[in-house]
C-alpha cells in the first residue's frame, strides 16, 4: 500500500484517537472514518497521528461531507502546491478520474478497460452488501487553500474501500415480527442501489414485489410525474443514493397522502426529516442537532429497541383501555344500583351507604387502576394488526363487555337484595340480620369487582383471562392488597363502614357469587364483534405524534395510542472480506431509515 493511500485515509478524516484521563484511548468521530483509521493502524501498522503530525495543525483545510455531491474533501499544502484528497460515492468520482495509482505509487492512465475493471470491482463489492467509497486525489497549482471546495475534473484514483457492518442477529427476526404485526419498514440510505438492496434483503426489508429506487429517479418523478410516484409509494421499500432532502420530500409525500411516518437519523442533515416526521428516532451516537429534532432517542442504537417501544406503546394503550372497561362497568352498576335500590326501597334508602360508595371509589379508582396499569407487555401484542387511529378508545368489544357485565352484576345485586334473603334464611325485620344482609350485598359487590378485574385484563375476546398473570406479579400483589383492605373494612371497621363481621360461610358465599362473572365473561367472549383494527398490510392513512420526555401526562396517553400503531425503522450492520482494487475492511455507522405505516382512512395531523 503506497504512501498516498495512507495519506488519503489519515488526512481526509475528522475522526481521531484521544487519550482519556485514566490513560486509555478512545476513538471519536464518524464511525466510517474511525474504522478506516483503525484499519490503517492495525493492519497497516501506521499510526494516523504520525502521518498527520507534520502538517495537520496548520497546513490542512477540510471541507465537510456534502450530501449533494456525496463527497468529503481535504486540502493539504505541500511542496508549494495544494494537494486535494477526495473520498465519496464511486459513481460520482470515477467519472472525473483520469488516472490511478499503482501499488508502487506511480500514476497510470485510467484506460477504458481499467475503468470498466474498477466499475466491476465496485459492483461486486456492492452486491456483497458493502458500502463502497472511492478515494482520489488531485493537485491545485497554488500555494494557498481554496476558498471553496475545489471541483477537480481530472483526479487520480488512490483506492477503493468496501465497508459493511455486520447485521445484528436479532434484526431480521425483529423485522419479520414487525411485518407479522402489520408494520411496514422502508429504508432510505445514501448507499448505492446494489448495496442497499443487498442489506435490505438480509434484514428482511426488501421482499416480494418491493421496489428499489435511486434518489435521482425519485427526484425526477417528484418534479415530472408526482401522481405516478404516489402510485409507486406502496411498493417502495428501498430508496438508495438519496439526499437528506429526498428523505424530507418522502416524509412530506407520505404525510400528504395521509400516512403515518417515522424516521430514524443520526446526522445533522437528518434533522429536517426528523422534525417533519410524526415520530422521530435519533441515535444516542448521533449529533446534538439530530437528537434535538427527534422525539425519541435510542440509547443502544438498536432496531430491537424500536420494536420494544412499539410493544410498550401498545401495552400502555391497552392498559388504559382495560381500566376504562373496568371503571365504566363499576360506575354503571353503582349508579343504577343506587338509583333502583332507593326507588324500590320501602324506606327510600340506597343499598350502599355514602361511606361504602366512597370506599368503592377509593378501591376501584386507585388500587384497581394500579393493578391494571402494572400489566407487563408480551410479544403477543405484536402478533395482531394495529388498532385503527380513527377508532374510539372504547372499542366495540369493550362495549359488549361493559354492558354485558353491567347487566349481569346489576341482576345479581337485585337478586341478592330482594330474593336472596329467603334463601339465606335472613329475617330483614331483625335489625342484626338486616345489617348482615346489607353487609353481604356490599361485600359481594366489592368482591365481584375484584373478580371482574381479571375479565378486564382482556380486550379482544380472549377466553383465558388468567393468561400472562405470571409476568404480571404487580397485578396479583395489588389485588391481594384490595382483598385485605376489604376484609379489614368489613371485619374491623364495621361501625365506620356501616357493616358487621361476616362468618366464613358468608365470605365464601360472597366470593362465589362474585366469581360468577368469570363464566359470564367467557360467554360474552363468544359474541362475534367486528374489531376496529387495520388489516396487517393495508396502506397507512393517519398521522400521529409521539410526546417528548417531560411533556404533560395527557399527551403521553395519546402517545400510547400512537405507539400502538407505529411502524418501525430498521438499522443494519454487516462485514465481509471483499476482493479487489485497494480494498479495506472496517465498520461504519448505519444508514438512516424512513418508514411509513398503514391505516384505513385519512385524517388530520395531531398537533
C-alpha positions in Angstrom: 0.0 0.0 0.0 1.5 3.3 -1.1 2.0 6.4 1.0 -0.7 8.4 -0.9 -3.3 5.8 0.1 -2.3 6.1 3.8 -2.3 9.9 3.5 -5.8 9.8 1.9 -7.1 7.8 4.8 -5.4 9.7 7.6 -5.6 13.3 6.4 -9.1 13.2 4.8 -10.8 12.4 8.0 -12.3 14.1 11.0 -12.1 11.1 13.4 -9.2 10.8 15.9 -7.9 8.8 18.8 -7.9 10.6 22.1 -6.4 9.8 25.4 -8.7 9.6 28.4 -7.8 10.7 31.9 -7.2 7.1 33.0 -4.5 6.7 30.3 -6.6 4.6 27.9 -7.6 5.8 24.5 -10.9 6.1 22.7 -11.9 6.8 19.1 -14.0 9.9 18.5 -15.8 10.9 15.3 -17.6 9.3 12.4 -17.8 5.5 12.6 -16.8 5.0 9.0 -13.7 7.1 9.4 -12.9 5.5 12.7 -13.0 2.1 11.0 -10.7 3.3 8.2 -8.2 4.8 10.7 -8.3 1.6 12.8 -7.6 -0.4 9.6 -4.6 1.9 9.0 -3.3 1.5 12.5 -4.0 -2.2 13.0 -3.5 -3.8 9.6 -1.0 -1.4 8.0 0.8 -0.7 11.3 0.9 3.1 10.7 -0.4 5.4 13.4 -2.6 8.1 11.8 -1.1 10.6 14.2 2.4 10.1 12.8 1.0 10.8 9.3 -0.9 13.9 10.4 1.7 15.3 12.8 3.9 17.2 10.3 1.0 19.1 8.6 -2.2 18.5 10.3 -2.4 21.6 12.5 -1.6 24.5 10.1 -1.5 23.0 6.6 -4.7 21.1 6.3 -8.2 22.5 5.4 -11.2 20.3 5.4 -14.5 20.6 3.6 -17.2 18.6 5.4 -19.2 15.8 3.7 -21.5 17.2 1.1 -24.7 15.1 0.8 -25.5 16.5 -2.6 -22.0 15.7 -4.1 -21.6 12.6 -1.8 -18.0 13.6 -1.2 -15.7 14.9 1.5 -12.6 16.9 0.6 -9.4 17.9 2.4 -6.8 20.3 1.0 -3.1 19.9 2.1 -0.3 22.4 1.5 2.8 20.5 0.4 5.9 21.5 -1.6 4.4 24.8 -2.7 1.3 23.0 -4.0 -2.2 22.3 -2.8 -2.9 18.6 -2.7 -6.6 17.7 -2.6 -7.9 14.4 -1.2 -11.4 13.4 -2.0 -13.5 10.4 -0.9 -17.1 9.6 -1.6 -19.5 7.8 -3.9 -17.6 5.9 -6.7 -20.1 6.7 -9.5 -19.5 10.4 -8.9 -15.7 10.4 -8.6 -14.8 7.7 -11.1 -16.2 9.6 -14.0 -14.0 12.6 -13.0 -10.8 10.5 -12.7 -8.2 10.3 -15.5 -5.5 8.1 -13.8 -5.0 5.7 -10.9 -2.1 4.9 -8.6 -0.5 1.5 -8.9 0.6 -0.4 -5.7 4.1 1.1 -6.3 2.6 4.6 -6.1 3.1 5.6 -9.7 0.2 7.2 -11.5 -1.0 5.3 -14.6 -3.5 6.3 -17.2 -7.1 5.2 -16.5 -7.9 3.4 -19.7 -11.4 2.3 -20.7 -10.5 -1.3 -19.8 -9.2 -0.3 -16.4 -12.2 1.9 -15.8 -14.5 -1.0 -16.6 -12.5 -3.2 -14.3 -12.9 -0.7 -11.4 -16.6 -0.5 -12.1 -16.9 -4.2 -12.0 -15.0 -4.3 -8.7 -17.3 -1.6 -7.2 -20.4 -3.5 -8.4 -19.1 -6.8 -6.9 -18.4 -5.2 -3.6 -21.8 -3.5 -3.6 -23.5 -6.8 -4.3 -21.8 -8.3 -1.3 -23.5 -5.6 0.8 -20.6 -3.3 1.1 -20.8 0.4 1.3 -18.2 1.4 -1.3 -16.1 4.5 -1.1 -13.6 5.7 -3.7 -10.6 7.8 -2.6 -9.0 10.1 -5.1 -6.5 13.0 -5.2 -5.7 15.9 -7.3 -3.3 18.9 -7.4 -4.0 22.7 -7.5 -1.2 24.8 -8.8 -1.4 27.4 -6.0 0.2 28.0 -2.6 -2.9 28.8 -0.6 -6.0 27.0 0.4 -9.0 27.3 -1.9 -11.9 29.5 -0.5 -14.5 26.9 -1.6 -14.4 23.2 -2.1 -12.5 22.6 -5.4 -14.3 20.8 -8.2 -11.5 18.8 -9.7 -12.2 17.3 -13.1 -9.0 15.2 -13.5 -8.2 13.2 -10.5 -6.1 10.2 -9.6 -7.8 7.1 -8.1 -6.0 6.2 -4.9 -8.1 3.3 -3.7 -11.5 1.7 -3.2 -12.8 1.0 0.3 -15.5 -1.6 0.9 -17.4 -1.2 4.2 -20.1 -3.4 5.6 -21.3 -3.5 9.1 -22.5 -6.9 10.4 -26.3 -7.2 10.7 -27.1 -7.8 14.3 -28.5 -11.3 14.7 -31.8 -10.1 16.2 -32.6 -7.6 13.4 -34.1 -10.0 10.7 -36.3 -11.7 13.3 -37.4 -8.3 14.7 -38.2 -7.0 11.2 -40.2 -10.2 10.5 -42.0 -9.7 13.8 -42.9 -6.1 12.7 -44.3 -7.4 9.4 -46.4 -10.0 11.1 -47.8 -7.2 13.2 -48.8 -5.3 10.0 -45.9 -2.9 10.1 -44.1 -1.7 7.1 -40.4 -0.8 7.1 -38.8 1.3 4.3 -35.1 2.0 4.0 -33.7 5.4 2.9 -30.0 5.4 2.5 -27.1 7.2 0.8 -25.6 3.9 -0.3 -25.8 2.8 -3.9 -28.7 0.7 -5.1 -26.9 -2.7 -5.1 -25.6 -2.2 -1.5 -28.9 -1.0 -0.3 -30.9 -3.9 -1.8 -28.4 -6.4 -0.5 -28.6 -5.1 3.0 -32.4 -4.8 2.8 -32.7 -8.4 1.7 -30.5 -9.6 4.5 -32.5 -7.6 7.1 -35.8 -8.8 5.6 -36.9 -5.3 4.5 -36.8 -5.8 0.7 -39.0 -8.7 -0.3 -41.8 -9.8 -2.6 -42.7 -7.3 -5.3 -41.0 -4.5 -3.5 -39.5 -1.5 -5.4 -35.9 -0.2 -5.0 -35.3 3.3 -6.4 -32.4 5.7 -6.6 -32.6 9.2 -5.5 -32.2 10.8 -8.9 -35.2 8.8 -10.2 -37.2 9.7 -7.2 -36.4 13.4 -7.6 -37.3 13.2 -11.3 -40.7 11.7 -10.5 -41.3 14.3 -7.8 -40.8 17.0 -10.4 -42.3 15.5 -13.5 -44.9 12.9 -12.5 -45.9 13.1 -8.8 -49.1 11.0 -9.5 -47.0 8.1 -10.7 -44.7 8.4 -7.7 -47.8 8.4 -5.4 -48.9 5.2 -7.0 -45.5 3.6 -6.5 -45.1 4.6 -2.9 -46.9 1.5 -1.5 -44.3 -0.7 -3.2 -41.3 1.5 -2.4 -39.1 -0.4 0.1 -35.6 0.9 -0.6 -34.6 4.4 -1.7 -30.8 4.4 -2.5 -28.3 7.2 -3.2 -30.7 9.6 -1.5 -30.0 13.0 -0.1 -31.4 14.4 3.2 -33.8 16.5 1.0 -35.1 13.3 -0.6 -35.9 11.9 2.9 -37.6 15.1 3.7 -39.6 15.0 0.5 -40.6 11.4 1.0 -41.8 12.1 4.5 -43.8 15.0 3.2 -45.4 12.9 0.4 -46.3 10.2 2.8 -47.9 12.6 5.2 -49.8 14.4 2.5 -51.2 11.0 1.4 -52.4 10.6 4.9 -49.9 8.1 6.0 -48.2 7.7 9.4 -44.4 8.3 9.1 -41.5 7.7 11.4 -37.8 8.5 10.6 -34.5 7.5 12.1 -31.4 9.5 11.8 -28.2 10.4 13.5 -26.7 13.2 11.4 -27.3 17.0 11.3 -28.7 16.7 7.8 -31.4 14.3 9.1 -32.9 17.0 11.4 -35.5 18.4 8.9 -36.9 14.9 8.2 -36.8 14.0 11.9 -38.7 17.2 12.7 -41.2 16.8 9.9 -42.0 13.1 10.7 -44.7 12.1 13.1 -42.2 10.1 15.2 -38.5 11.0 15.0 -36.0 8.4 16.3 -32.4 9.7 16.9 -29.5 7.5 17.8 -27.6 8.2 21.0 -24.4 8.3 18.9 -26.0 11.0 16.7 -25.3 14.7 16.6 -26.9 17.1 19.1 -28.9 18.6 16.3 -30.5 15.3 15.3 -31.2 14.5 19.0 -32.9 17.9 19.5 -35.0 17.4 16.4 -36.2 13.9 17.4 -39.0 12.7 19.7 -37.2 9.6 21.0 -33.5 8.8 21.5 -32.4 5.1 21.2 -29.8 4.7 23.8 -28.5 1.4 22.4 -28.8 2.3 18.7 -30.7 -0.9 18.2 -33.7 -1.7 16.0 -35.0 -4.1 18.6 -35.4 -1.2 21.0 -37.8 0.4 18.5 -39.8 -2.8 18.4 -39.9 -2.9 22.2 -41.0 0.7 22.2 -43.9 -0.2 20.0 -44.7 -3.2 22.2 -44.7 -1.0 25.3 -46.8 1.6 23.5 -49.4 -1.0 22.6 -49.3 -2.2 26.2 -49.8 1.2 27.7 -52.7 1.9 25.3 -54.2 -1.5 26.2 -53.8 -0.9 30.0 -55.6 2.4 29.7 -58.4 0.7 27.8 -58.5 -2.1 30.4 -59.0 0.4 33.2 -61.7 2.2 31.2 -63.5 -1.1 30.6 -63.4 -1.9 34.2 -64.2 1.5 35.6 -67.1 2.2 33.3 -68.6 -1.1 34.4 -68.3 -0.2 38.0 -69.8 3.2 37.6 -72.7 2.0 35.5 -73.6 -0.7 38.0 -73.0 1.6 41.0 -75.2 4.4 39.7 -78.1 2.1 38.6 -77.9 0.0 41.8 -78.1 3.1 44.0 -81.0 4.6 41.9 -83.0 1.4 41.6 -82.4 0.3 45.2 -83.6 3.7 46.5 -86.5 3.8 44.1 -87.9 0.3 45.1 -87.0 0.5 48.7 -89.9 0.9 51.1 -87.8 3.2 53.2 -86.3 5.1 50.2 -82.8 4.2 51.4 -80.0 3.2 49.0 -78.5 -0.3 49.3 -75.0 1.3 49.7 -74.2 4.0 52.2 -72.3 7.1 51.3 -69.2 5.8 53.1 -69.5 2.5 51.2 -69.7 4.3 47.9 -66.6 6.4 48.8 -64.9 3.2 49.7 -65.9 1.7 46.4 -64.4 4.7 44.6 -61.3 4.7 46.7 -60.6 1.0 46.0 -61.6 1.0 42.3 -60.2 4.3 41.3 -56.8 3.8 42.8 -55.9 0.2 43.6 -57.8 -1.2 40.6 -56.2 1.3 38.3 -52.8 0.4 39.7 -53.4 -3.3 39.3 -54.4 -2.9 35.6 -51.7 -0.4 34.9 -49.0 -2.8 36.0 -49.8 -5.3 33.3 -46.5 -6.2 31.6 -46.2 -6.4 27.8 -45.8 -9.6 25.9 -44.7 -10.4 22.3 -48.3 -11.4 21.6 -49.0 -7.6 21.4 -47.1 -7.6 18.1 -49.0 -10.6 16.7 -52.1 -8.6 16.0 -52.8 -5.9 13.5 -52.7 -2.3 14.7 -55.8 -0.7 16.0 -57.4 1.9 13.9 -56.3 5.5 14.7 -59.9 6.6 13.9 -61.3 4.1 16.3 -62.7 5.1 19.7 -60.7 4.5 22.8 -63.6 2.2 23.8 -63.8 -0.5 21.1 -67.0 -2.4 20.1 -65.7 -5.4 22.0 -65.2 -3.3 25.1 -68.8 -2.0 24.9 -70.0 -5.6 24.8 -68.0 -6.4 27.9 -69.1 -3.2 29.7 -72.8 -3.6 29.1 -72.7 -7.4 29.4 -71.1 -7.3 32.8 -73.2 -4.4 33.9 -76.4 -6.3 33.2 -75.1 -9.4 35.0 -73.8 -7.5 38.0 -77.0 -5.4 38.3 -79.2 -8.6 38.1 -77.0 -10.3 40.7 -77.2 -7.4 43.1 -81.0 -7.0 42.7 -81.5 -10.7 43.2 -79.3 -10.6 46.3 -81.2 -7.6 47.6 -84.8 -8.8 47.1 -84.8 -12.6 46.6 -81.7 -13.9 48.4 -82.8 -13.2 52.0 -85.4 -16.0 51.7 -82.8 -18.5 50.5 -80.3 -17.4 53.1 -82.8 -17.6 56.0 -82.4 -13.9 56.9 -85.2 -12.0 58.6 -85.0 -8.4 57.4 -87.2 -7.3 60.3 -84.5 -8.3 62.6 -82.1 -5.4 62.9 -78.9 -7.6 63.2 -79.9 -9.8 60.3 -80.9 -6.9 58.2 -77.4 -5.4 58.8 -75.9 -8.8 57.9 -77.9 -8.7 54.6 -76.7 -5.2 53.8 -73.1 -6.3 54.5 -73.4 -9.3 52.2 -74.7 -7.0 49.5 -71.9 -4.6 49.9 -69.2 -7.3 50.2 -70.5 -9.2 47.2 -70.5 -6.1 45.1 -66.9 -5.3 46.0 -65.7 -8.9 45.5 -67.5 -9.0 42.2 -65.4 -6.1 41.0 -62.2 -7.8 42.3 -63.1 -10.9 40.2 -64.1 -8.7 37.2 -60.6 -7.2 37.2 -59.5 -10.4 35.6 -62.1 -10.1 32.9 -61.0 -6.5 32.3 -57.5 -7.8 31.5 -58.6 -9.0 28.1 -59.9 -6.6 25.4 -60.2 -8.8 22.3 -62.4 -11.6 23.3 -59.8 -13.9 24.8 -61.2 -16.9 26.6 -58.5 -17.4 29.2 -58.5 -14.2 31.4 -55.7 -15.6 33.6 -53.1 -16.0 30.8 -50.0 -13.8 31.4 -50.5 -13.5 35.1 -47.1 -14.9 35.9 -45.4 -11.9 34.3 -47.9 -9.5 35.9 -47.0 -10.1 39.5 -47.8 -6.5 40.3 -51.4 -7.1 39.4 -51.6 -10.0 41.8 -50.0 -8.1 44.6 -52.3 -5.1 44.2 -55.4 -7.4 44.0 -54.3 -9.2 47.2 -54.0 -5.8 48.9 -57.5 -4.9 47.8 -58.9 -8.1 49.3 -57.0 -7.5 52.6 -58.4 -3.9 52.8 -61.9 -5.2 52.1 -61.6 -7.8 54.9 -60.5 -5.1 57.3 -63.3 -2.8 56.2 -65.9 -5.5 56.9 -64.5 -7.3 59.9 -62.7 -4.5 61.8 -64.1 -1.1 60.8 -67.8 -2.1 60.8 -69.0 0.9 62.8 -67.4 3.3 60.3 -68.3 1.3 57.2 -71.9 0.5 58.3 -71.2 -3.3 58.2 -71.0 -6.1 60.6 -68.5 -9.0 60.8 -69.4 -11.9 58.5 -68.9 -15.6 59.1 -66.6 -17.8 56.9 -69.6 -19.2 55.1 -70.9 -15.8 54.3 -67.4 -14.8 52.9 -67.4 -17.9 50.8 -70.9 -17.1 49.5 -69.9 -13.5 48.6 -66.7 -14.7 46.8 -68.5 -17.5 44.9 -71.3 -15.1 43.8 -68.7 -12.6 42.7 -66.7 -15.3 40.8 -69.8 -16.0 38.7 -68.7 -13.1 36.5 -65.9 -15.2 35.2 -68.0 -17.8 33.3 -70.3 -14.9 32.3 -67.3 -13.2 30.8 -66.5 -16.5 28.9 -70.0 -16.4 27.4 -69.5 -12.8 26.4 -66.2 -13.6 24.7 -68.1 -15.9 22.3 -70.1 -13.0 20.9 -68.8 -12.1 17.5 -67.8 -8.4 17.2 -66.2 -6.5 14.3 -62.9 -5.2 15.7 -61.9 -1.7 14.9 -58.4 -2.7 13.6 -56.4 -2.5 10.4 -55.5 -5.3 8.0 -51.9 -6.2 8.5 -50.6 -4.8 5.3 -53.0 -2.1 4.3 -51.5 1.2 3.4 -51.3 4.0 6.0 -53.7 6.9 6.3 -53.2 8.7 9.6 -50.6 10.9 11.2 -49.7 10.6 14.9 -47.2 12.3 17.2 -45.0 10.9 20.0 -44.6 13.1 23.0 -41.2 14.3 24.1 -39.8 13.5 27.6 -41.2 16.0 30.1 -44.5 16.7 28.3 -47.8 16.5 30.1 -49.5 13.3 31.1 -52.5 13.7 28.8 -50.2 13.9 25.8 -48.4 10.8 27.0 -51.8 8.9 27.0 -52.2 10.0 23.3 -48.7 8.8 22.7 -49.6 5.3 23.9 -52.2 5.1 21.2 -49.7 6.3 18.6 -47.2 3.7 19.6 -49.9 1.0 19.3 -49.9 1.7 15.5 -46.3 2.8 14.9 -44.2 1.3 12.1 -40.6 0.7 12.8 -37.3 1.9 11.4 -34.5 -0.6 10.9 -30.8 -0.5 11.5 -28.2 -2.6 9.8 -24.6 -3.8 10.4 -22.6 -6.4 8.4 -19.0 -7.3 7.5 -17.2 -9.3 4.7 -13.8 -9.5 3.1 -14.2 -8.1 -0.4 -11.5 -8.7 -3.0 -10.5 -6.1 -5.5 -8.5 -2.9 -6.1 -7.1 -1.5 -2.8 -10.0 -2.5 -0.6 -10.4 -2.1 3.2 -12.5 -3.9 5.9 -13.9 -1.7 8.7 -17.0 -0.6 10.5 -19.3 2.3 9.8 -22.4 3.9 11.2 -25.8 2.7 9.9 -27.8 4.4 7.3 -31.0 6.2 8.1 -34.4 4.6 7.6 -37.6 6.3 6.7 -40.8 4.3 7.5 -44.4 4.6 6.8 -47.5 2.9 8.2 -51.0 1.8 7.3 -54.5 2.6 8.4 -57.9 2.9 6.8 -58.9 6.5 6.0 -57.2 9.8 6.0 -57.4 12.2 9.0 -55.8 15.4 10.1 -52.4 15.6 11.7 -52.0 15.7 15.5 -50.6 19.0 16.7 
